């Protein structure tokens, strides 16, 4: 399937005047091609047998704590027919944890719930339906938030965990005092084995991926003739003192997604959990190489021109942009914190269990307490992830 996706990419590049496509298009095809894209294929991506873990895979404790926060918000605002909507739910484990907790704690509120899942991958949507089949609640699936917005108006909570980091990104680089958008092209293989090479940005070729006899071409980077109109305003707003060689990523489609979320949410809250930072900290000289990364079999790498369609490609989220786009459409920023701060504020330590167990492999309490530690460790998930809460409520 990798070879088929490579052929498709080459065809797209050949159709362009300069024989390149923007990196954002390359990434979108690698991840979301209908048949061969990474997220669209019928294979495990999350968990032990996949390529990466999310916080909900660490243990049920993450979903329980998030659920307590959601439950308190729903009670405080007395929504008559509340909706829980998850965007990009993967295996459905987080929604499963949240619904289980609400059913245990408040059966009356649980009985009034309606569930909406937004999932572009048919494979993941199928897994979600299996994961949630035991919950006797009205459920609806949509492929995109735009599709959901055309059909839904509700009050409640929209949440996501590691959704925005999977957005295709515009990749830009500063050279000779100017910002250039990175494109991807290809060359015919010149020898049996082509090793990675690094060439000066001025040569318009930056990185070359490994190639072997099974691959007839190698993909390479170059500068597009002009920066995409979607990101020109963002580029103009970057700090002036950023050095040559600096790379940044700009997620595509964020404004449209926030528009869609706001249009369907009459009253309620949007909770976005992801790794990322504010623009001030994200676009900083200390991050000169940007944040673009790949995950394959639980190993991080930066070789995004390799393993086409076989590995995850991701970038840190600019939460300042989420807040700005949200403010524009009536989603007011309530809080923006690190994950450890959010979980601690919502009582995760109260869920730790005292025990006298000695076997870490069989003790449920020890596993639960270890999960808490993993989720709130400042040097781990607790410090890496951010939690953005935006609200639309009556004045």
ZADRENMAR-22894 format. One record per residue (C-alpha): residue number from 1; x, y, z. Coordinates in Angstrom, 3 decimals. Layout:
<atoms>
<atom paro="NUM" xx="X" yy="Y" zz="Z"/>
...
</atoms>
This chain:
<atoms>
<atom paro="1" xx="0.000" yy="0.000" zz="0.000"/>
<atom paro="2" xx="2.952" yy="2.304" zz="0.585"/>
<atom paro="3" xx="3.958" yy="1.980" zz="-3.077"/>
<atom paro="4" xx="0.417" yy="2.861" zz="-4.194"/>
<atom paro="5" xx="0.431" yy="5.966" zz="-2.043"/>
<atom paro="6" xx="3.837" yy="6.968" zz="-3.388"/>
<atom paro="7" xx="2.495" yy="6.637" zz="-6.934"/>
<atom paro="8" xx="-0.489" yy="8.796" zz="-6.039"/>
<atom paro="9" xx="1.767" yy="11.476" zz="-4.550"/>
<atom paro="10" xx="4.002" yy="11.492" zz="-7.637"/>
<atom paro="11" xx="0.961" yy="11.915" zz="-9.865"/>
<atom paro="12" xx="-0.216" yy="14.886" zz="-7.793"/>
<atom paro="13" xx="3.240" yy="16.453" zz="-8.020"/>
<atom paro="14" xx="3.484" yy="15.933" zz="-11.779"/>
<atom paro="15" xx="0.222" yy="17.831" zz="-12.217"/>
<atom paro="16" xx="1.707" yy="20.967" zz="-10.652"/>
<atom paro="17" xx="3.546" yy="23.586" zz="-12.678"/>
<atom paro="18" xx="6.597" yy="23.447" zz="-10.418"/>
<atom paro="19" xx="6.268" yy="19.663" zz="-9.879"/>
<atom paro="20" xx="5.779" yy="20.132" zz="-6.128"/>
<atom paro="21" xx="2.851" yy="20.122" zz="-3.731"/>
<atom paro="22" xx="2.754" yy="22.087" zz="-0.499"/>
<atom paro="23" xx="3.833" yy="20.139" zz="2.571"/>
<atom paro="24" xx="0.334" yy="20.594" zz="4.008"/>
<atom paro="25" xx="-1.076" yy="18.686" zz="1.015"/>
<atom paro="26" xx="1.613" yy="16.012" zz="1.311"/>
<atom paro="27" xx="0.799" yy="15.479" zz="4.986"/>
<atom paro="28" xx="-2.952" yy="15.408" zz="4.326"/>
<atom paro="29" xx="-2.510" yy="12.695" zz="1.698"/>
<atom paro="30" xx="-0.155" yy="10.649" zz="3.898"/>
<atom paro="31" xx="-2.616" yy="10.707" zz="6.787"/>
<atom paro="32" xx="-6.051" yy="10.924" zz="5.180"/>
<atom paro="33" xx="-5.970" yy="9.475" zz="1.664"/>
<atom paro="34" xx="-9.289" yy="7.637" zz="1.472"/>
<atom paro="35" xx="-7.734" yy="4.220" zz="0.873"/>
<atom paro="36" xx="-4.036" yy="4.368" zz="1.743"/>
<atom paro="37" xx="-3.783" yy="7.173" zz="4.329"/>
<atom paro="38" xx="-2.359" yy="6.302" zz="7.736"/>
<atom paro="39" xx="-5.523" yy="7.072" zz="9.712"/>
<atom paro="40" xx="-7.854" yy="5.553" zz="7.142"/>
<atom paro="41" xx="-6.351" yy="2.071" zz="7.004"/>
<atom paro="42" xx="-7.693" yy="-0.880" zz="8.942"/>
<atom paro="43" xx="-4.883" yy="-1.244" zz="11.465"/>
<atom paro="44" xx="-4.143" yy="-0.375" zz="15.075"/>
<atom paro="45" xx="-2.645" yy="3.071" zz="15.615"/>
<atom paro="46" xx="-3.234" yy="3.584" zz="19.335"/>
<atom paro="47" xx="-2.134" yy="1.419" zz="22.240"/>
<atom paro="48" xx="0.354" yy="-1.400" zz="22.681"/>
<atom paro="49" xx="-0.112" yy="-2.777" zz="19.163"/>
<atom paro="50" xx="-0.117" yy="0.654" zz="17.535"/>
<atom paro="51" xx="2.347" yy="3.505" zz="17.175"/>
<atom paro="52" xx="1.522" yy="5.766" zz="20.122"/>
<atom paro="53" xx="-0.413" yy="6.037" zz="23.384"/>
<atom paro="54" xx="-2.885" yy="8.709" zz="24.471"/>
<atom paro="55" xx="-3.749" yy="9.672" zz="28.047"/>
<atom paro="56" xx="-6.932" yy="7.587" zz="27.939"/>
<atom paro="57" xx="-4.808" yy="4.491" zz="27.263"/>
<atom paro="58" xx="-2.835" yy="5.031" zz="30.477"/>
<atom paro="59" xx="-5.895" yy="4.005" zz="32.475"/>
<atom paro="60" xx="-9.548" yy="4.787" zz="33.172"/>
<atom paro="61" xx="-8.489" yy="7.423" zz="35.684"/>
<atom paro="62" xx="-8.026" yy="10.063" zz="32.972"/>
<atom paro="63" xx="-11.569" yy="9.640" zz="31.672"/>
<atom paro="64" xx="-12.967" yy="9.511" zz="35.214"/>
<atom paro="65" xx="-11.373" yy="12.828" zz="36.151"/>
<atom paro="66" xx="-12.421" yy="14.541" zz="32.927"/>
<atom paro="67" xx="-15.901" yy="13.105" zz="33.440"/>
<atom paro="68" xx="-16.150" yy="14.640" zz="36.918"/>
<atom paro="69" xx="-15.350" yy="18.048" zz="35.429"/>
<atom paro="70" xx="-17.946" yy="17.589" zz="32.679"/>
<atom paro="71" xx="-20.571" yy="16.324" zz="35.125"/>
<atom paro="72" xx="-20.123" yy="19.321" zz="37.426"/>
<atom paro="73" xx="-20.459" yy="21.702" zz="34.486"/>
<atom paro="74" xx="-23.639" yy="20.009" zz="33.229"/>
<atom paro="75" xx="-25.222" yy="20.124" zz="36.693"/>
<atom paro="76" xx="-24.319" yy="23.766" zz="37.250"/>
<atom paro="77" xx="-25.948" yy="24.806" zz="33.980"/>
<atom paro="78" xx="-29.009" yy="22.534" zz="34.147"/>
<atom paro="79" xx="-29.117" yy="21.548" zz="30.490"/>
<atom paro="80" xx="-32.405" yy="19.733" zz="29.911"/>
<atom paro="81" xx="-31.189" yy="17.432" zz="27.128"/>
<atom paro="82" xx="-27.392" yy="17.595" zz="27.228"/>
<atom paro="83" xx="-25.164" yy="16.312" zz="24.467"/>
<atom paro="84" xx="-21.678" yy="14.869" zz="24.801"/>
<atom paro="85" xx="-19.736" yy="15.162" zz="21.581"/>
<atom paro="86" xx="-16.222" yy="13.817" zz="21.020"/>
<atom paro="87" xx="-14.164" yy="14.862" zz="18.020"/>
<atom paro="88" xx="-11.522" yy="12.437" zz="16.758"/>
<atom paro="89" xx="-12.227" yy="9.770" zz="19.352"/>
<atom paro="90" xx="-9.898" yy="7.066" zz="18.034"/>
<atom paro="91" xx="-10.840" yy="3.788" zz="19.692"/>
<atom paro="92" xx="-13.683" yy="5.373" zz="21.660"/>
<atom paro="93" xx="-12.001" yy="4.580" zz="24.979"/>
<atom paro="94" xx="-12.280" yy="8.123" zz="26.358"/>
<atom paro="95" xx="-16.001" yy="8.436" zz="25.649"/>
<atom paro="96" xx="-16.443" yy="4.965" zz="27.115"/>
<atom paro="97" xx="-14.690" yy="6.017" zz="30.333"/>
<atom paro="98" xx="-16.718" yy="9.222" zz="30.607"/>
<atom paro="99" xx="-20.090" yy="7.544" zz="30.033"/>
<atom paro="100" xx="-19.253" yy="4.764" zz="32.493"/>
<atom paro="101" xx="-18.438" yy="7.311" zz="35.176"/>
<atom paro="102" xx="-21.564" yy="9.423" zz="34.602"/>
<atom paro="103" xx="-23.765" yy="6.306" zz="34.637"/>
<atom paro="104" xx="-22.281" yy="5.307" zz="37.995"/>
<atom paro="105" xx="-22.459" yy="8.747" zz="39.614"/>
<atom paro="106" xx="-25.689" yy="10.267" zz="38.239"/>
<atom paro="107" xx="-28.065" yy="7.810" zz="36.583"/>
<atom paro="108" xx="-30.752" yy="10.453" zz="36.026"/>
<atom paro="109" xx="-28.473" yy="12.793" zz="34.117"/>
<atom paro="110" xx="-26.998" yy="9.852" zz="32.224"/>
<atom paro="111" xx="-30.474" yy="8.868" zz="31.004"/>
<atom paro="112" xx="-30.932" yy="12.313" zz="29.408"/>
<atom paro="113" xx="-27.665" yy="12.258" zz="27.477"/>
<atom paro="114" xx="-27.240" yy="12.084" zz="23.729"/>
<atom paro="115" xx="-23.881" yy="11.104" zz="22.222"/>
<atom paro="116" xx="-22.285" yy="12.459" zz="19.043"/>
<atom paro="117" xx="-19.009" yy="11.134" zz="17.649"/>
<atom paro="118" xx="-17.061" yy="12.857" zz="14.869"/>
<atom paro="119" xx="-14.640" yy="10.442" zz="13.205"/>
<atom paro="120" xx="-13.227" yy="10.626" zz="9.698"/>
<atom paro="121" xx="-11.826" yy="7.080" zz="9.723"/>
<atom paro="122" xx="-14.382" yy="4.340" zz="8.924"/>
<atom paro="123" xx="-12.133" yy="1.864" zz="10.737"/>
<atom paro="124" xx="-12.088" yy="3.903" zz="13.939"/>
<atom paro="125" xx="-15.816" yy="4.649" zz="13.689"/>
<atom paro="126" xx="-16.471" yy="0.895" zz="13.566"/>
<atom paro="127" xx="-14.332" yy="0.332" zz="16.666"/>
<atom paro="128" xx="-16.107" yy="3.190" zz="18.456"/>
<atom paro="129" xx="-19.521" yy="1.689" zz="17.737"/>
<atom paro="130" xx="-18.377" yy="-1.586" zz="19.266"/>
<atom paro="131" xx="-16.873" yy="0.178" zz="22.292"/>
<atom paro="132" xx="-20.043" yy="2.166" zz="22.972"/>
<atom paro="133" xx="-22.707" yy="-0.407" zz="22.145"/>
<atom paro="134" xx="-23.352" yy="-1.212" zz="25.827"/>
<atom paro="135" xx="-24.554" yy="2.344" zz="26.481"/>
<atom paro="136" xx="-28.284" yy="2.545" zz="25.764"/>
<atom paro="137" xx="-28.246" yy="6.170" zz="24.672"/>
<atom paro="138" xx="-29.048" yy="7.905" zz="21.369"/>
<atom paro="139" xx="-25.837" yy="8.036" zz="19.338"/>
<atom paro="140" xx="-24.871" yy="9.639" zz="16.059"/>
<atom paro="141" xx="-21.695" yy="9.525" zz="13.967"/>
<atom paro="142" xx="-20.414" yy="12.146" zz="11.529"/>
<atom paro="143" xx="-17.242" yy="12.158" zz="9.451"/>
<atom paro="144" xx="-16.346" yy="15.828" zz="9.985"/>
<atom paro="145" xx="-17.309" yy="18.688" zz="12.281"/>
<atom paro="146" xx="-18.600" yy="20.549" zz="9.229"/>
<atom paro="147" xx="-21.012" yy="17.685" zz="8.502"/>
<atom paro="148" xx="-22.096" yy="17.644" zz="12.142"/>
<atom paro="149" xx="-22.652" yy="21.413" zz="12.099"/>
<atom paro="150" xx="-25.001" yy="21.090" zz="9.129"/>
<atom paro="151" xx="-27.212" yy="18.709" zz="11.088"/>
<atom paro="152" xx="-26.893" yy="19.522" zz="14.784"/>
<atom paro="153" xx="-27.804" yy="22.254" zz="17.269"/>
<atom paro="154" xx="-27.422" yy="21.371" zz="20.939"/>
<atom paro="155" xx="-26.402" yy="22.289" zz="24.461"/>
<atom paro="156" xx="-23.677" yy="20.375" zz="26.244"/>
<atom paro="157" xx="-19.970" yy="19.622" zz="26.031"/>
<atom paro="158" xx="-17.681" yy="19.068" zz="23.044"/>
<atom paro="159" xx="-14.331" yy="17.520" zz="23.889"/>
<atom paro="160" xx="-11.277" yy="16.205" zz="22.092"/>
<atom paro="161" xx="-8.017" yy="14.555" zz="23.078"/>
<atom paro="162" xx="-5.158" yy="14.730" zz="20.562"/>
<atom paro="163" xx="-7.368" yy="15.942" zz="17.726"/>
<atom paro="164" xx="-5.775" yy="19.199" zz="16.600"/>
<atom paro="165" xx="-2.244" yy="17.758" zz="16.565"/>
<atom paro="166" xx="-3.321" yy="15.512" zz="13.678"/>
<atom paro="167" xx="-4.269" yy="18.474" zz="11.475"/>
<atom paro="168" xx="-2.100" yy="18.776" zz="8.346"/>
<atom paro="169" xx="0.270" yy="21.714" zz="8.715"/>
<atom paro="170" xx="1.798" yy="24.352" zz="6.507"/>
<atom paro="171" xx="5.555" yy="24.072" zz="7.005"/>
<atom paro="172" xx="7.493" yy="27.321" zz="6.643"/>
<atom paro="173" xx="11.171" yy="28.181" zz="6.989"/>
<atom paro="174" xx="13.060" yy="31.433" zz="7.319"/>
<atom paro="175" xx="15.981" yy="31.918" zz="4.930"/>
<atom paro="176" xx="17.844" yy="35.063" zz="3.943"/>
<atom paro="177" xx="15.490" yy="37.086" zz="6.143"/>
<atom paro="178" xx="12.316" yy="35.894" zz="4.363"/>
<atom paro="179" xx="9.740" yy="33.197" zz="5.108"/>
<atom paro="180" xx="9.272" yy="30.403" zz="2.551"/>
<atom paro="181" xx="6.681" yy="27.648" zz="2.469"/>
<atom paro="182" xx="8.051" yy="24.137" zz="2.113"/>
<atom paro="183" xx="6.851" yy="21.969" zz="-0.753"/>
<atom paro="184" xx="7.539" yy="18.323" zz="-1.565"/>
<atom paro="185" xx="8.703" yy="17.051" zz="-4.948"/>
<atom paro="186" xx="10.396" yy="13.904" zz="-6.195"/>
<atom paro="187" xx="13.316" yy="12.675" zz="-8.268"/>
<atom paro="188" xx="13.913" yy="9.398" zz="-10.025"/>
<atom paro="189" xx="16.198" yy="7.091" zz="-8.087"/>
<atom paro="190" xx="19.776" yy="7.535" zz="-9.238"/>
<atom paro="191" xx="21.292" yy="4.469" zz="-7.576"/>
<atom paro="192" xx="20.244" yy="1.322" zz="-5.759"/>
<atom paro="193" xx="20.493" yy="2.889" zz="-2.327"/>
<atom paro="194" xx="20.221" yy="6.613" zz="-1.652"/>
<atom paro="195" xx="21.230" yy="7.682" zz="1.818"/>
<atom paro="196" xx="19.824" yy="10.679" zz="3.660"/>
<atom paro="197" xx="21.479" yy="13.933" zz="2.712"/>
<atom paro="198" xx="21.293" yy="17.429" zz="4.084"/>
<atom paro="199" xx="21.852" yy="20.313" zz="1.686"/>
<atom paro="200" xx="21.859" yy="24.063" zz="2.227"/>
<atom paro="201" xx="18.381" yy="25.675" zz="2.186"/>
<atom paro="202" xx="19.682" yy="28.032" zz="-0.499"/>
<atom paro="203" xx="19.922" yy="25.075" zz="-2.868"/>
<atom paro="204" xx="16.148" yy="24.640" zz="-2.529"/>
<atom paro="205" xx="16.631" yy="21.015" zz="-1.442"/>
<atom paro="206" xx="16.759" yy="20.336" zz="2.278"/>
<atom paro="207" xx="16.185" yy="16.678" zz="3.108"/>
<atom paro="208" xx="16.122" yy="13.524" zz="1.021"/>
<atom paro="209" xx="14.567" yy="10.293" zz="2.255"/>
<atom paro="210" xx="16.108" yy="6.845" zz="2.056"/>
<atom paro="211" xx="15.202" yy="4.865" zz="-1.040"/>
<atom paro="212" xx="15.686" yy="1.223" zz="-1.993"/>
<atom paro="213" xx="15.039" yy="-1.056" zz="-4.946"/>
<atom paro="214" xx="11.325" yy="-1.259" zz="-4.116"/>
<atom paro="215" xx="10.945" yy="2.493" zz="-4.518"/>
<atom paro="216" xx="11.433" yy="4.111" zz="-7.915"/>
<atom paro="217" xx="11.613" yy="7.695" zz="-6.604"/>
<atom paro="218" xx="12.872" yy="9.709" zz="-3.689"/>
<atom paro="219" xx="10.913" yy="12.580" zz="-2.134"/>
<atom paro="220" xx="12.642" yy="15.855" zz="-1.400"/>
<atom paro="221" xx="11.883" yy="19.294" zz="-0.056"/>
<atom paro="222" xx="11.959" yy="22.623" zz="-1.810"/>
<atom paro="223" xx="10.557" yy="26.135" zz="-1.498"/>
<atom paro="224" xx="7.194" yy="26.960" zz="-3.035"/>
<atom paro="225" xx="7.052" yy="30.070" zz="-5.272"/>
<atom paro="226" xx="4.830" yy="31.829" zz="-2.732"/>
<atom paro="227" xx="3.367" yy="31.367" zz="0.743"/>
<atom paro="228" xx="-0.221" yy="30.086" zz="0.901"/>
<atom paro="229" xx="-2.791" yy="32.852" zz="1.332"/>
<atom paro="230" xx="-4.267" yy="30.987" zz="4.318"/>
<atom paro="231" xx="-1.201" yy="31.680" zz="6.439"/>
<atom paro="232" xx="0.157" yy="35.016" zz="5.167"/>
<atom paro="233" xx="-1.412" yy="36.951" zz="8.064"/>
<atom paro="234" xx="0.054" yy="34.493" zz="10.570"/>
<atom paro="235" xx="3.496" yy="34.783" zz="8.997"/>
<atom paro="236" xx="3.325" yy="38.586" zz="9.124"/>
<atom paro="237" xx="2.502" yy="38.383" zz="12.824"/>
<atom paro="238" xx="5.568" yy="36.316" zz="13.751"/>
<atom paro="239" xx="8.263" yy="37.903" zz="15.940"/>
<atom paro="240" xx="10.767" yy="39.840" zz="13.830"/>
<atom paro="241" xx="13.886" yy="38.486" zz="15.503"/>
<atom paro="242" xx="13.485" yy="34.803" zz="14.643"/>
<atom paro="243" xx="16.720" yy="33.475" zz="13.100"/>
<atom paro="244" xx="17.365" yy="32.142" zz="9.615"/>
<atom paro="245" xx="16.827" yy="28.388" zz="9.527"/>
<atom paro="246" xx="13.846" yy="28.664" zz="11.893"/>
<atom paro="247" xx="10.964" yy="26.351" zz="11.026"/>
<atom paro="248" xx="7.378" yy="26.635" zz="12.190"/>
<atom paro="249" xx="4.163" yy="24.750" zz="11.494"/>
<atom paro="250" xx="0.702" yy="26.239" zz="11.030"/>
<atom paro="251" xx="-2.271" yy="23.891" zz="11.331"/>
<atom paro="252" xx="-4.630" yy="24.149" zz="8.366"/>
<atom paro="253" xx="-8.383" yy="24.468" zz="8.790"/>
<atom paro="254" xx="-8.427" yy="25.540" zz="12.451"/>
<atom paro="255" xx="-10.625" yy="28.582" zz="11.825"/>
<atom paro="256" xx="-13.195" yy="26.526" zz="9.895"/>
<atom paro="257" xx="-13.356" yy="23.891" zz="12.627"/>
<atom paro="258" xx="-13.876" yy="26.465" zz="15.378"/>
<atom paro="259" xx="-16.619" yy="28.063" zz="13.255"/>
<atom paro="260" xx="-18.358" yy="24.694" zz="12.954"/>
<atom paro="261" xx="-18.060" yy="23.882" zz="16.657"/>
<atom paro="262" xx="-19.521" yy="27.227" zz="17.639"/>
<atom paro="263" xx="-22.369" yy="27.064" zz="15.121"/>
<atom paro="264" xx="-23.725" yy="23.803" zz="16.553"/>
<atom paro="265" xx="-23.104" yy="24.593" zz="20.226"/>
<atom paro="266" xx="-25.951" yy="26.822" zz="21.412"/>
<atom paro="267" xx="-24.780" yy="26.769" zz="25.022"/>
<atom paro="268" xx="-21.980" yy="24.790" zz="26.561"/>
<atom paro="269" xx="-18.286" yy="24.104" zz="26.713"/>
<atom paro="270" xx="-15.482" yy="23.037" zz="24.370"/>
<atom paro="271" xx="-12.584" yy="21.137" zz="25.981"/>
<atom paro="272" xx="-9.467" yy="20.668" zz="23.828"/>
<atom paro="273" xx="-6.645" yy="18.507" zz="25.222"/>
<atom paro="274" xx="-3.447" yy="18.251" zz="23.223"/>
<atom paro="275" xx="0.283" yy="18.755" zz="23.238"/>
<atom paro="276" xx="1.247" yy="22.260" zz="22.249"/>
<atom paro="277" xx="1.714" yy="25.719" zz="23.671"/>
<atom paro="278" xx="0.947" yy="29.397" zz="23.291"/>
<atom paro="279" xx="2.280" yy="31.109" zz="20.173"/>
<atom paro="280" xx="4.804" yy="32.997" zz="22.293"/>
<atom paro="281" xx="6.385" yy="29.775" zz="23.566"/>
<atom paro="282" xx="5.850" yy="27.761" zz="20.395"/>
<atom paro="283" xx="7.420" yy="30.192" zz="17.933"/>
<atom paro="284" xx="10.597" yy="30.758" zz="19.920"/>
<atom paro="285" xx="14.264" yy="30.515" zz="18.858"/>
<atom paro="286" xx="14.698" yy="27.618" zz="21.290"/>
<atom paro="287" xx="12.436" yy="25.621" zz="18.947"/>
<atom paro="288" xx="14.369" yy="26.490" zz="15.813"/>
<atom paro="289" xx="13.678" yy="23.121" zz="14.152"/>
<atom paro="290" xx="9.936" yy="23.278" zz="14.776"/>
<atom paro="291" xx="7.883" yy="20.501" zz="16.335"/>
<atom paro="292" xx="7.061" yy="18.250" zz="13.376"/>
<atom paro="293" xx="7.480" yy="14.603" zz="14.384"/>
<atom paro="294" xx="6.519" yy="11.081" zz="13.343"/>
<atom paro="295" xx="5.568" yy="8.068" zz="15.451"/>
<atom paro="296" xx="6.146" yy="4.510" zz="14.344"/>
<atom paro="297" xx="5.905" yy="1.525" zz="16.689"/>
<atom paro="298" xx="6.191" yy="3.822" zz="19.720"/>
<atom paro="299" xx="9.394" yy="5.426" zz="18.494"/>
<atom paro="300" xx="9.560" yy="9.104" zz="17.598"/>
<atom paro="301" xx="11.463" yy="10.159" zz="14.489"/>
<atom paro="302" xx="11.704" yy="13.147" zz="12.160"/>
<atom paro="303" xx="11.819" yy="11.193" zz="8.883"/>
<atom paro="304" xx="8.463" yy="12.294" zz="7.478"/>
<atom paro="305" xx="9.542" yy="11.495" zz="3.916"/>
<atom paro="306" xx="9.853" yy="7.821" zz="4.828"/>
<atom paro="307" xx="7.297" yy="5.110" zz="5.669"/>
<atom paro="308" xx="4.729" yy="6.952" zz="3.571"/>
<atom paro="309" xx="1.264" yy="6.173" zz="4.967"/>
<atom paro="310" xx="2.725" yy="3.828" zz="7.583"/>
<atom paro="311" xx="3.471" yy="6.268" zz="10.402"/>
<atom paro="312" xx="1.786" yy="9.121" zz="12.208"/>
<atom paro="313" xx="2.864" yy="12.669" zz="11.378"/>
<atom paro="314" xx="2.090" yy="15.337" zz="13.942"/>
<atom paro="315" xx="2.938" yy="18.832" zz="15.161"/>
<atom paro="316" xx="2.409" yy="20.798" zz="18.369"/>
<atom paro="317" xx="-0.803" yy="22.809" zz="18.562"/>
<atom paro="318" xx="-0.776" yy="26.607" zz="18.638"/>
<atom paro="319" xx="-3.345" yy="27.150" zz="21.387"/>
<atom paro="320" xx="-3.211" yy="30.923" zz="20.941"/>
<atom paro="321" xx="-4.764" yy="30.401" zz="17.517"/>
<atom paro="322" xx="-7.506" yy="28.170" zz="18.948"/>
<atom paro="323" xx="-8.315" yy="30.899" zz="21.450"/>
<atom paro="324" xx="-8.295" yy="33.668" zz="18.839"/>
<atom paro="325" xx="-10.504" yy="31.706" zz="16.424"/>
<atom paro="326" xx="-12.829" yy="30.766" zz="19.275"/>
<atom paro="327" xx="-13.162" yy="34.330" zz="20.553"/>
<atom paro="328" xx="-14.141" yy="35.446" zz="17.060"/>
<atom paro="329" xx="-17.148" yy="33.084" zz="17.011"/>
<atom paro="330" xx="-18.310" yy="33.445" zz="20.602"/>
<atom paro="331" xx="-16.301" yy="30.699" zz="22.309"/>
<atom paro="332" xx="-14.836" yy="32.556" zz="25.265"/>
<atom paro="333" xx="-11.638" yy="31.226" zz="26.826"/>
<atom paro="334" xx="-12.393" yy="30.051" zz="30.358"/>
<atom paro="335" xx="-9.008" yy="28.534" zz="31.210"/>
<atom paro="336" xx="-5.766" yy="27.359" zz="29.635"/>
<atom paro="337" xx="-3.613" yy="25.123" zz="31.819"/>
<atom paro="338" xx="-1.189" yy="22.228" zz="31.766"/>
<atom paro="339" xx="-2.762" yy="18.778" zz="31.985"/>
<atom paro="340" xx="-1.310" yy="18.115" zz="35.445"/>
<atom paro="341" xx="-2.827" yy="21.349" zz="36.774"/>
<atom paro="342" xx="-6.215" yy="20.521" zz="35.265"/>
<atom paro="343" xx="-6.270" yy="16.987" zz="36.668"/>
<atom paro="344" xx="-5.108" yy="18.088" zz="40.119"/>
<atom paro="345" xx="-7.760" yy="20.828" zz="40.220"/>
<atom paro="346" xx="-10.405" yy="18.227" zz="39.383"/>
<atom paro="347" xx="-9.473" yy="15.819" zz="42.164"/>
<atom paro="348" xx="-7.311" yy="13.165" zz="40.545"/>
<atom paro="349" xx="-5.268" yy="12.650" zz="43.732"/>
<atom paro="350" xx="-8.459" yy="11.804" zz="45.603"/>
<atom paro="351" xx="-8.767" yy="8.799" zz="43.314"/>
<atom paro="352" xx="-5.492" yy="7.273" zz="44.528"/>
<atom paro="353" xx="-6.037" yy="4.051" zz="46.462"/>
<atom paro="354" xx="-4.323" yy="3.057" zz="49.707"/>
<atom paro="355" xx="-3.135" yy="-0.540" zz="49.658"/>
<atom paro="356" xx="-0.695" yy="-3.045" zz="51.075"/>
<atom paro="357" xx="-0.106" yy="-4.883" zz="47.822"/>
<atom paro="358" xx="3.419" yy="-5.884" zz="46.855"/>
<atom paro="359" xx="3.003" yy="-7.315" zz="43.352"/>
<atom paro="360" xx="2.926" yy="-4.459" zz="40.802"/>
<atom paro="361" xx="1.802" yy="-6.817" zz="38.032"/>
<atom paro="362" xx="-1.425" yy="-7.995" zz="39.685"/>
<atom paro="363" xx="-2.346" yy="-5.128" zz="41.998"/>
<atom paro="364" xx="-5.197" yy="-3.023" zz="40.608"/>
<atom paro="365" xx="-4.501" yy="-0.286" zz="43.156"/>
<atom paro="366" xx="-0.818" yy="-0.082" zz="42.249"/>
<atom paro="367" xx="-1.655" yy="0.137" zz="38.537"/>
<atom paro="368" xx="-4.191" yy="2.873" zz="39.226"/>
<atom paro="369" xx="-1.742" yy="4.885" zz="41.314"/>
<atom paro="370" xx="0.965" yy="4.503" zz="38.675"/>
<atom paro="371" xx="-1.466" yy="5.828" zz="36.061"/>
<atom paro="372" xx="-2.137" yy="8.899" zz="38.209"/>
<atom paro="373" xx="1.588" yy="9.512" zz="38.504"/>
<atom paro="374" xx="2.082" yy="9.217" zz="34.735"/>
<atom paro="375" xx="-0.735" yy="11.647" zz="33.983"/>
<atom paro="376" xx="0.390" yy="14.401" zz="36.353"/>
<atom paro="377" xx="4.174" yy="14.107" zz="36.127"/>
<atom paro="378" xx="5.401" yy="17.586" zz="35.047"/>
<atom paro="379" xx="8.282" yy="16.039" zz="33.105"/>
<atom paro="380" xx="5.908" yy="13.673" zz="31.291"/>
<atom paro="381" xx="2.311" yy="13.799" zz="30.078"/>
<atom paro="382" xx="1.312" yy="16.283" zz="32.771"/>
<atom paro="383" xx="3.716" yy="18.951" zz="31.563"/>
<atom paro="384" xx="3.575" yy="18.217" zz="27.849"/>
<atom paro="385" xx="-0.195" yy="18.417" zz="27.369"/>
<atom paro="386" xx="-2.405" yy="21.484" zz="27.624"/>
<atom paro="387" xx="-6.114" yy="21.774" zz="28.412"/>
<atom paro="388" xx="-8.072" yy="24.606" zz="26.818"/>
<atom paro="389" xx="-11.633" yy="25.253" zz="28.014"/>
<atom paro="390" xx="-13.862" yy="27.585" zz="25.994"/>
<atom paro="391" xx="-17.480" yy="28.368" zz="26.779"/>
<atom paro="392" xx="-20.577" yy="29.817" zz="25.203"/>
<atom paro="393" xx="-23.111" yy="30.662" zz="27.905"/>
<atom paro="394" xx="-25.887" yy="33.169" zz="28.573"/>
<atom paro="395" xx="-24.698" yy="36.613" zz="29.589"/>
</atoms>
